[in-house]
């Protein structure tokens, strides 16, 4: 017997939808909520041979037919380029040294902020890569997927910013810095999920292996995370309206 590459929650979706398509056949959905391609274009698992096969024709390829040297060149060139690009975050921090000296608490949260952006973006990127590999994410289904990821970005940015706020309060962080960290975290997570969902599609359109997006989004969010943290911190902690807001909240006893 053979089974499709699906997840436990796919069965629930199929049950809710009746499990049939307009043509009367079974309509499968993967965890992206997108319909899968026909049987002969999707990898299946054969219980008898204990292998994944492509429509029963042959084994699913583990990787494209590349030599070790070609694969090494491709990955090394990409990683070296990302290493050079990542240096930009250091330049940004050095140009905002005065802000960090006046508010050193921000530095303590910088790793959390940047890491949250990288994790959220990488999570979205991996889901896109999986959809592209299985054929469930294609020009016909891109609109549905991107709409879902946008809603996911809004929801997760709210959840993680709330968690970041609680962490800052628990550690006794002053109110101004707590607000700056919370706002920065919300913006970082939202932007990282949106970029993580779009980046693999952009790379594919440019003729680059979408798998590179999982590492690229980490570096992009390292830089963008620092930029957003510095920007939000400056607006909340050093700008006129930011200081006014802090005073108002202070008078309210917050």
N, C-alpha and C positions, 0 to 999 in steps of 0.2 A: 504494500500500500504506500501511497505517496501523500505528502502534505505540503501545503503552501508555506512560504516563509512569512508567518504572521506572528502576532503577539497575543497574549491572553485577552487583552481588551478588544482585539479585533473581532472576536466572536460575539462580544456584547453588542458592538456596533452592527454586525451583520444581523443579529437577532432582532434588534430594534427596527432595522430597515426591511425586515422580512427575508433578508438573505438572498434576494433575487434581483436581477437586473431587468431592464425593459424587454430584453430578448428572452427572458424566461430562465436564463442560466444563473449560476451563482455569482454574486457581486461581492468580491472581497475588498476590504479596506485595510490599509496598514496603519501604523500608529500615527502617521501624519494626517489620517482622516481622508486619504486620497485613494481612489480606486486603482487596483493593480492592473497591469497589462495582461494580455492573453497568456494562456498556459505555456505556449511554446516560446515565450520571450522572458519567462521568469524562472529563476532557479528554484528547484524543488528538492525535497529530501526523500530519498528512497530508503525505507526501513530495511529492505532486504540487503542492499549493498552498503548501507550506512554511509552514504555519500550524497553530496549536493550535486544535482545534475541540471542541465539546461533543457527543459522540456523532454527529458529522457534521451536526448541525442548524445550528450557527452558530459563530462565533468565541468562544473563551473570553473573558469580560470581563477586562480588565486591572485594573479597579477598579470598585467599586459606582458607580451613577449619582449622584454627588455633584458639586455645583458647586465651583469652586475656593474660593469664600468659605466654604462649609460645611465643606469639608475643612480649610481653614486654621484656622477656629475650633476644630474638634475637636482638631486636633493642637496648636495653640498653648495651649489651655486645659490640656491634659494635661501638656505640657512645663513650663508655668509652675507648675503644681501640684507636679510632681516637683522642680522647682528649689527651691521653698520647703521641700519635705520633706527634701531633701538637706542642708539646713542643720543638721539634727539631729546629723549626724556631728561637726560642729564643736563643738556644745554638749557632746557626750559626751567629746571629747578635752580640752576645757577643764576639765571636772570631774575628769579623771584626770591633771592636769598633773604632780602629784608623782610618780606612777608613771613617767611618761615621762622626767622629769628624772633619776630614779634609774636607769633602764634605757633610755638613749637609743637603744640598738641596735634596739629594737622599732620605733622611728619609721622607721628605714631600711628595714625590711621591710614597713611598713604598706601601701605602694603595691602591692607584690607580692601581699600577702594579699587586699586588697580587689579588686584586678584579677583574681586567679584566681577569686574567687567570682563576679564579674560575668561573666567569660568562660564559666565552667561553667554558670551559670544561664541565660545567653542562649543557649548552645548547645542546652540542653534545651528552652527555650521555643520556639526556631525549629523544632525537630523536631515539636513539638506543633502549632504553627501550620500547618506544611506538611501534617500529617496531617488537620487540620480542613479545610483548603482543598481537599484531594484527596478528602475523604470517607472516608479510610481509618481515621480516628479518630472513633468514634461511640460511643453508649452501649453497644453490643454488644461493642466491643473495648477500652473504657477500662480494664477490669480487667487485661487482658493487658499493655497498654502501661505502666500505672503500676507493675505488678510488675517489668517489665523495667527501667524507669528507676530503681526503688529499688535493684535489683542493680547497675545502672550507677553509681549514686551511691556505693555501698560500694566498688566496684572503683576508680573514679577518685579517690576521696578517699585511698585507700591509695597509689595511684601518684603522685599529685601531692604528697602529704605526704612521700613518700620523696625525690622530686626536690627539694622545699624543704629537707629535711634535708641533702642533699648540697650544695646551694648554700650553706647556712649554714656548714657545715663548711669548704668550700673558701675562703670569705671569712674564716675564722678567728674566727667568732662564738663567744663563751663558751658553755659547755655549758648553763647555765640558760636563757639566751635562745634557744639552739638548740632545746631541748625545748619552750619556750613557742611558738615560731614553728611548729614541726612539728605540735604538737597543735592550735593555732589553725587552721592551714591545712587540716588534716583535717576539722575541724568545719565550717569555712566552705564547703569544696567540697561536702561531703555535703548540708548544708542548702540550698545554692544550687541543686543539681540537683533536689532534691525540690521546692523552691518553683518552680523554673523549669518543671517538668513540670505542676504543678497550677495555676499562676497563669492560663494561658490558658483553662483549663476553667472556672475561677471567674469570670473576666471574661465569658466567653461566657454562663454561667448568669445573670450579673447584667445581661445585655443590653449589654455594652460590647465594642467591637471587640477580639478577642483579640490583634490585631497590636500593641496598646499594651503587651502584656506584655514584649516584648523590651526596651523602654526602662525599664519599671517595675522589672523584676528587677535592672537595673543599679543603680538608686537604692536599692532595698531591700537589696541586698547591700553597697552602700557603708555603709549604716547598720548592718546586722547584722554586717558584717565587722569594723567598728570595735568594736562591742559585744562580739563573741566574742573579739577580740584582747585587749581590755582585761580581760575576765573571765578568760581563760586565763592571761594574764600575771600577773594579781594572784594567782591560785591557785598558780601554779608558782613565782613569784619572791618573793612577799611573805607567803604564808600559812605557818603552822607546818609542815604536812605537806609542803608544797612544798620548803621549806628542808631538811627532813629527808631527802627524796628526793634532793636535790642532793648532800647530804653522803654519803649511802650510795653514790651513783654515783661520787663523787669518791674514796672509799676503795677502790672497785673498779677505779680507774684509768681510768674512762671519761671 
